[in-house]
């Protein structure tokens, strides 16, 4: 038999980027514990619509833990209380009947709130555009086996490549740093032979872009690692720092 629970939601409501915004309280009644968090919000929005009220705006796409667009802060935790889980994969069985849940958007200078729980994460795209790619000729699919990659390097590159760019690392960091995101993107290319020729140029450009876009610096608090839904390691930040300092040393520029 399916269990149902009743919840009190304290949701951040903000009409647009220029609005001050505030928390509003609403009720979530008869919520099945088999629902995901986003399905619960869908039910709440149906009730708000019936009552003639504005539904809660939230971002989502895949609902399969792949895109990360669903991210919000739930009771002070990015993507909610479960480790290694995106919000769309968080189920209501992890909450108890009568709980009060605070839901708010990512908080960072680089992430402007567009409406309610929806934020503009295009600053992360700006970091990628600065150098998160390979522009040299890496050959075609048929050439892949001609570039041997050690197993340990391949595994580390794949671990870093799991990053879905959701921004949870930024939202959970007290400095709103994007260094885990940038470190993962720099690492997964720098570890592979196709990415080595541009490793220094890439690290230099992406770190400079990160600073210019308004992200903070890393002070090794490790909240980013703890809240990342793909459990990206801060080892990638250390690798990014090495690549960055090497780039500065060989270019003769001061950091």
N, C-alpha and C positions, 0 to 999 in steps of 0.2 A: 504494500500500500504506500502510495506517494505521500511523503510528509510535506506539510505546508507551514510557513512561518510568516509572521507579521513584523515589519521593520519600520523604523523611523529614519528617514533620510534627511541629512542636512547637506544640500546641494548648492554649489557655487553657481549663482545666476548672474550673467553679465550680458547685456544686450549687444555690445560691440566693443571694439578696442578702446574707444574713448570713454566708455561707461565705467563708473567706479566699481560696480559689482558688489554683491553681498551674498551671504548664505541664506537660503530659504528652506523651510522645513516642509516635507511632504511625507505621506504614508505609502508604504508598499504592503498591500494586503494580499493574503492567500498566495504567497509566493512559493512555488514548488522548489524543494531543495535540489531537484534535478536540473533546474535552470542554470544557465550561465549568468554571470553578472550583467552582461549586455541584454540578455533576454529579460531579466528582471527590470532593467531600465525601459525596455520596450513596453512591458506591462504597465509600468508607472506612467509612461507617456500616453498610452491609450486612455488611461483614467483622466489625465490632465486634459486631453483633447475633448473628451466627453463633457468635462466640466467647463469647457470654453476657455481653458488656460493654455499658455504657450508651453509646448513640450520641451523637455530638456535636450539641448543640442549636444551631441557627443559624436566623436569621430570613430569610424570603423570601416573595414573593408572585408578582409578574408574571413574573419571570425574562426580562424583555425590556428592562431598563434604564429602566423608567418609574417604579417606586415607590420604589426606593432602600433598601428594607427589608433587602436582603442585605448591607449594608455591614459590613465588618470591617477591621481593620488587618492588612495582609499585608506581612511583612518591613519594618515601620515605615511603610508607606504606606497611607493610607486608600483602600480599593477596589483596592489592588494597584498594580503598577508602570506600567500603561498610562494615558496621559493621556486625559481625557475619556471614561472607561469605568467603568461600575458593575461590581461584583464578579461579578454573574451574567453579564455580557458579556465577562468576562476569560477567555480560552481558555488551555488548558494548553500550547499551542505556545510560549508566552512563557517557559516554564521548561525547564530542561535536566535530562537524566537524572542522578540522583544529588543533585539540589539538596535543601537543607534549607530548609523554609518555616516561618516563625513566624506563627501566626495568633492574633489576640487581638481582644477587643471594643473598641468605642469607649471611650476613657478620658476622662471628664469628670465633675465633681461633679454636674452636672445629669442625667447619664445613668446611672442605677443599673443594674448588671448583674443581670439576672434569672436567667439560667442560661447557662453557657458563653459563647457568642458573642452571646447575645440581651440587648439592653439596652432599658430603658424610655425611649423618646424622646418621651413625652407632654409634656415641658417645651416642646418646639417647638410643640405644639398650644396650650399656655398662652399663648405669644406671639401666635399667631394669634387666639385668643379675646379677647385684650386689645384688638384693633383691626384685625386683618388682613382687613377686609371693608368693604363699602359698605352703609350703612344708609339712605341717602337714596333717594328714588324716582328711579331711573335710567331709567324707562320700560321698554317691552317690546321684543321683537326687532324689531318693525316700526318702532321709533323710532331704531334704530341709525344709519341713514344721515343722520339729522337733526343728529347731533353730529359734525361734521368733525374728524378727528384728523390732524395733520401727519404725513407719512410717517416723518420722523426720530423723532418721539415714539412712534409706533406700533411702530417697529422696536426702540427701546430698551425699551419696555414688554414686548414679546414676549420679548426677550433675558432680562429679569429674571424673567418669568413661567415660564421654563424650570425654575426651582428646584424640585426634587422633595422637598425637606425630608428628605434622607437623614441629615444630621448629619455628613457628612465634613468640613465646614468647622470644626465644633466639635472633632472628634477630631484634626484635624491642627494646630490652633492651640495654641501653647504656653500660652496663657491660657484655653483652652477657651471661646473667645468665639463667640457666635452672631450676630455682627454682619453677616456676609455673608448669612446666612439672613434676618435681619430686614431688612437693607438691600434685598434682592431683593423681599421681600414689600411693603415700603413703596414702593419705586420703581415697581413695575409698576402700582400703583394711583395714585400721585401724578402719574405722567406722563400719565394719561388724564383727560379732562374729568369723567368720572363720579366719579373719586376725589378731585378737587381740593377740593371743599367741606369734606371731613373730613381733609385731609392733615395739618394741624397736630395735631389731636386724636389722629389715628392714630399719628403718629410718637412723640408724647409718651407715649401709653399703652403702645405696644409696647416702647419702650426701657426704661420703668420696669418692665414685666413681665419683660423679659429680665434685668435686674439682680436682681429679687426672686427669680427662679427659680434663681439660682446660677451663671449664665454669667459668664465673665470679660470684660474689656474688650479692645479692639483696640489693638495696638501696631505695626500696619503691617508685620507679618512676611511677609504675603502667602502663607503656606502654604495658607490657605483657598482662594485663587484657583487655586493650582497643583494642588490635589487635588480640586477640585470636579468631579464627573463631567459636569456640564452647562456647565462653564467660565464660571461667572458671574463678572463683573468686579468688582473692589473699587471701581470707580467708584460702584457702588450703595451702598457704605458712606459715601462722601463725600456722596452725595445724602441719605441718611438723616440724617447729621449736620447738614446744612443745614436739613432739615425740622424736626429736633429743636430746634435752637437758635432757629429762627424761632418755634417753638411756645412756647418758654420766654420769649422776648423779648416776644411779644405778650400772653402770659398774665400776665407780671409775676413769674413764679415763678423762683427761682434754680435753676440746673442742679446 
